[in-house]
Amino acid sequence: MKKSRKMRKRERKEEKVERDGEEWKNEEEEVERDREEEEKGEGRRRRRKRRMKKSRKMRRRKWRGMEKRRKSRRRKRRTIL
């Protein structure tokens, strides 16, 4: 049986509360990690910068792969025609 709009809304709200709780825990763990790394001499900003750099690199690699695939597809189409 299909749930009523009210029930769906309530469930969504409960899920959101659970998620927020988990995010809060994760944030507390991250703060703790930052404190430990600051003692070691590497702060939050540097780590975030490194993470961003890495993700950008990955994204670019993925995009290049896509381009190559697209080009080869075009070539295949031309040969058929």
Secondary structure as GFF3:
##gff-version 3
##sequence-region A 1 81
A	DSSP	alpha_helix	5	40	.	.	.	ID=ss1
A	DSSP	alpha_helix	44	80	.	.	.	ID=ss2
###
